[in-house]
Amino acid sequence: MPIMTNKANILVIGSSGQIGTELVKGLKARYGNDKVFAADIKPQPIDDGVVEQLDVLDKEGLFALIKKHEIKEVYLLAALLSATAENKPLKAWELNMDGLFNVLELAREGHLTKVFWPSSIAVFGPTTPRINTPQTTVMEPSTVYGISKQAGERWCEYYHKRYNVDVRSIRYPGLIGYQSEPGGGTTDYAVHIFHEALENGTYTSFLGAETRLPMMYMPDAIKATIDLMAAPSEQVKMRSSYNLAAMSFTPEELAAEIRKHIPEFRISYAPDFRQQIADSWPAVIDDSVARADWGWKHSFGLAEMTNDMLVHLGKKNKAGVLS
């Protein structure tokens, strides 16, 4: 894709995480290296750009960084994910909520023109319809992560309606990518399984064989995120967060697809506490509102994603990159 003109300098907070690693690259490819800045509490070096150390809970430090680089758009990715958050509930609430407030307040004060904040399918709960979960439905999350994301959606909507803050959001399904390690989420089995299939030929899943969850390949997620932020404001009608979907599968179905490439691969099952989390989430997501409002369309299904993951991880493995 050719580089597009964008006058706004962009900051990605949480740039070293699973999404941030690839989002920084995607933004640089679309807008140019000089327009995109990265920050993380534990920053990792990036190619052709600036990466800063930042604790998003430090509002003064955040404001100083925004002034330093003349930032106008922020992608706020810093968070504790579902499984990790259950082990550190108060820390998760503090990071997931206060980090959001710091960014929303800077936007309200006029220092930022646009904010992206990710929500998740974790906002739904055991009382939500699990099949074709609609954009607007019952939301009674049963995890700390889900509670914080539901609260965040309400605050994003409030800041837009009350203060006209241009904040945009996606309810990510499980995300699968090869450029970074799993980040502590309940759906991360679908990343780890590829590493184990290539390295050991076996994998023990922490979710049961028939646990169906919505998933998305990272290139689709990155494209959706950047496209939503680039959409004209009048097309962004949901200021809480958009449902987003691409595919839904079970661990057994994913293993069967991997066996088409690695016939000797074997999977076993030992469900742990993450099974209860997964059981409270939707199995299939209805994302028709996002498709209608701003033209969302996915490119990767299960077969295409599996092939691409094995190709790229296989190359890394041969190069001695994988541990």
Beta strands, then each sheet from edge to edge (+ up, - down):
strand 1: 9-13
strand 2: 36-40
strand 3: 50-53
strand 4: 71-76
strand 5: 114-116
strand 6: 119-120
strand 7: 167-168
strand 8: 170-172
strand 9: 174-176
strand 10: 202-205
strand 11: 213-217
strand 12: 242-243
strand 13: 247-249
strand 14: 266-269
sheet 1: 3+ 2+ 1+ 4+ 5+ 7+
sheet 2: 6+ 8+ 12+
sheet 3: 9+ 11+ 13-
sheet 4: 10+ 14+
end
